[in-house]
Amino acid sequence: MLDHVSIPVKDFDASRKFYEQVLGTLGAKVV
């Protein structure tokens, strides 16, 4: 279980879309 992860990005919208897809396959979600 991860408590907090911070990843700096330049394009927030594109990054959020990417991580929602990746984490979704793992059963997790972006908060």
FENBELHU-V181051 format. One record per helix or strand. SS is the DSSP state (H for helix, E for strand). FROM is the first residue (numbers start at 1). TO is the last residue. If there is no record, write none. Layout:
ss = {SS | SS}
from = {FROM | FROM}
to = {TO | TO}
This chain:
ss = {H}
from = {12}
to = {25}
